[in-house]
Amino acid sequence: MEKRVSVTRRGRESAKANPRKPQRVPTAASMKRRMRNTEMKRGAILEAALAAFSQYGLHGTSIDQIASLADVSKTNLFYYFSSKEELYVSVLRNLLDLWLKPLRAFTEEQDPVVAIRDYLRVKLEFSRDHPAESRLFCMEVMQGAPLMLTELQQPLHDLVENKIAVIRSWIDQGKIAPIEPYHLIFTLWATTQHYADFRVQVEAVAGKTLEDPAFFQETLNSLETLILDGIRPRT
């Protein structure tokens, strides 16, 4: 009995001597820093995935390749993305959002010539500054969009339908010639993205790319003449 009391007393004394340290509550600054590091790590993985996918495609790219390019462990990569397919779709969704952003700006109140001129410039800048993204999207579509078909059939389709209504409003107001809006949008996409998707062909034939400022301006001026003159109201 006396021994048991002694043990109990020692336990109490030990507890007093080594009180449990209260858990530290993260400060706002530390949480912000952690979130920033997380976003930086995730961004590095997406950037590495884009570089690999645009060069080798989905099936030709391995998780090991992406992890190495992003300078992260394979385990760390899987913390952010559960599979190679999820990572691939995330890259394409980011691209689609960036690619469609200027189209979302179309409104009925705008001068269509100004709106479409601005759109041509922004899309051509995208082809100059983000050729890998454009080629990756082109590759996915040419393969039948197996992982992005739902995105094309819903968000993209709905956005285009909305902008078709805007273009038809411009036509009804007599601001542009009576043309089929779908073909106007397809033409805007095709003419601007060509310089990214077929960059090698453009350089082989013209000896220049959009990275050459003079060639960029020449291309933009030519597309403006071809497209804007084609949609101006007939007098």
C-alpha positions in Angstrom: 0.0 0.0 0.0 2.8 2.4 1.0 4.6 1.5 -2.3 1.5 2.3 -4.3 1.2 5.7 -2.7 4.8 6.4 -3.4 4.5 5.5 -7.0 1.4 7.7 -7.3 3.2 10.6 -5.6 6.1 10.3 -8.0 3.7 10.4 -10.9 2.2 13.6 -9.7 5.5 15.2 -9.1 6.7 14.1 -12.5 3.5 15.6 -14.1 4.2 18.9 -12.2 7.8 18.9 -13.4 6.9 18.1 -17.0 3.6 19.8 -17.7 2.1 19.1 -21.1 2.9 21.9 -23.5 -0.1 23.6 -25.0 -0.5 23.2 -28.7 0.7 26.2 -30.6 -2.1 27.9 -32.6 -0.8 28.8 -36.1 -0.6 32.6 -36.7 -2.3 34.2 -39.6 1.1 34.9 -41.2 2.2 31.3 -40.9 -1.0 30.0 -42.4 -0.7 32.5 -45.2 2.9 31.4 -45.8 1.8 27.7 -45.8 -1.0 28.4 -48.3 1.4 30.3 -50.5 3.9 27.4 -50.5 1.1 25.0 -51.3 0.0 27.0 -54.2 3.6 27.4 -55.4 4.2 23.7 -55.2 0.9 22.9 -57.0 1.7 25.5 -59.7 5.2 23.9 -60.2 3.6 20.5 -60.7 1.0 21.9 -63.2 3.8 23.7 -65.1 5.9 20.6 -65.3 2.9 18.5 -66.3 2.1 21.0 -69.1 5.7 20.8 -70.4 5.6 17.0 -70.4 2.1 16.4 -71.7 2.5 18.9 -74.6 5.6 17.1 -75.7 4.8 13.5 -75.1 1.1 13.4 -74.7 -0.8 11.7 -71.9 0.3 8.2 -72.5 3.8 9.0 -73.3 4.3 10.9 -70.1 5.0 9.3 -66.7 4.4 10.6 -63.2 8.1 10.1 -62.6 8.9 12.5 -65.4 6.6 15.2 -64.0 7.8 14.8 -60.5 11.4 15.2 -61.7 10.6 18.3 -63.7 8.7 19.8 -60.8 11.5 18.9 -58.4 9.1 17.1 -56.0 8.9 13.5 -54.8 6.3 11.2 -56.4 4.6 10.9 -53.0 4.4 14.7 -52.7 2.9 14.9 -56.2 0.2 12.4 -55.3 -0.6 14.6 -52.3 -1.9 17.2 -54.8 -3.2 15.0 -57.6 -4.5 11.5 -57.1 -3.6 10.3 -60.6 -1.9 11.2 -63.9 -5.3 11.6 -65.5 -6.5 14.0 -62.8 -3.4 16.1 -63.3 -3.9 16.0 -67.1 -7.5 17.2 -66.8 -6.4 20.0 -64.4 -3.9 21.3 -66.9 -6.5 21.3 -69.7 -9.1 23.0 -67.5 -6.7 25.7 -66.6 -5.9 26.1 -70.3 -9.5 26.2 -71.3 -10.3 28.8 -68.7 -7.5 31.0 -69.9 -8.2 30.4 -73.5 -11.9 31.4 -73.2 -11.5 34.4 -70.9 -11.4 37.0 -73.8 -14.5 35.4 -75.4 -16.4 35.9 -72.2 -15.9 39.7 -72.6 -18.2 39.9 -75.6 -21.3 42.0 -74.8 -24.2 43.4 -76.9 -23.3 46.9 -75.9 -19.8 46.7 -77.4 -18.8 48.0 -80.8 -18.3 44.6 -82.5 -15.4 45.8 -84.6 -13.6 46.9 -81.5 -14.5 43.8 -79.6 -13.3 41.4 -82.3 -10.2 43.4 -83.0 -9.3 43.2 -79.3 -10.1 39.4 -79.3 -7.8 38.8 -82.2 -5.0 40.6 -80.5 -5.5 38.7 -77.2 -5.8 35.3 -78.9 -2.7 36.0 -81.0 -0.8 37.0 -77.9 -1.9 33.7 -76.3 -0.6 31.8 -79.2 2.7 33.6 -78.9 3.1 33.4 -75.1 1.5 30.0 -74.5 2.2 27.7 -77.5 2.6 24.6 -75.4 -0.9 25.0 -73.9 -2.5 25.5 -77.3 -0.7 22.5 -78.8 -1.8 20.3 -75.9 -5.4 21.3 -76.3 -5.2 20.7 -80.0 -3.7 17.2 -79.4 -6.6 16.4 -77.0 -9.3 17.4 -79.5 -7.6 15.6 -82.4 -7.8 12.4 -80.3 -11.5 12.8 -79.8 -11.2 14.7 -76.4 -11.6 11.4 -74.4 -11.0 13.2 -71.1 -12.4 16.6 -71.9 -15.5 15.8 -73.9 -17.8 16.7 -70.9 -16.1 20.1 -70.6 -16.6 20.8 -74.3 -20.2 19.7 -74.3 -21.2 21.7 -71.3 -19.2 24.8 -70.1 -17.7 25.5 -73.6 -21.0 24.8 -75.4 -23.0 27.0 -73.0 -20.5 29.9 -73.3 -20.4 29.7 -77.1 -24.2 29.7 -77.2 -24.3 32.8 -75.0 -21.8 34.6 -77.4 -23.7 33.4 -80.4 -26.7 35.4 -79.1 -24.5 38.4 -78.7 -23.3 38.2 -82.3 -26.8 37.7 -83.6 -27.8 40.9 -81.6 -25.0 42.8 -83.4 -26.4 41.5 -86.7 -30.0 42.5 -85.8 -28.8 46.0 -84.9 -27.0 46.3 -88.3 -23.6 46.6 -86.6 -22.1 43.7 -88.7 -22.9 41.8 -91.8 -25.4 38.9 -91.7 -23.0 36.0 -91.2 -23.4 32.6 -89.4 -22.0 33.3 -85.8 -20.6 29.8 -85.4 -18.3 30.2 -88.3 -17.1 33.6 -87.2 -16.1 32.1 -83.8 -14.5 29.0 -85.5 -12.6 31.3 -87.9 -11.3 33.4 -85.0 -10.1 30.3 -83.2 -8.6 28.7 -86.3 -6.7 31.7 -87.6 -5.1 32.7 -84.2 -4.4 29.2 -82.9 -2.7 28.2 -86.2 0.4 30.1 -85.2 0.8 28.1 -82.1 -0.4 24.6 -83.1 1.5 24.7 -86.4 4.4 26.9 -85.2 7.0 24.6 -86.9 5.2 24.8 -90.2 4.9 28.6 -90.0 8.6 29.0 -89.2 9.5 26.6 -92.0 7.5 28.5 -94.6 7.8 32.1 -93.4 11.1 31.9 -91.5 9.6 33.7 -88.6 7.3 33.1 -85.6 5.1 35.4 -83.5 8.1 36.0 -81.2 9.4 38.3 -83.9 7.6 41.6 -83.0 7.4 42.7 -86.7 5.9 39.4 -87.8 3.4 39.5 -84.9 2.2 42.9 -85.9 2.1 41.9 -89.6 0.0 38.8 -88.7 -2.4 40.8 -86.5 -2.8 43.5 -89.2 -3.5 40.8 -91.8 -6.1 39.0 -89.7 -7.8 42.3 -88.9 -8.1 43.1 -92.6 -9.3 39.6 -93.5 -11.9 39.3 -90.7 -13.0 42.8 -89.9 -13.5 43.8 -93.5 -15.5 40.6 -93.9 -17.9 41.4 -91.1 -18.4 45.1 -91.7 -22.0 46.0 -92.7 -22.6 46.0 -96.5 -23.5 49.4 -97.9 
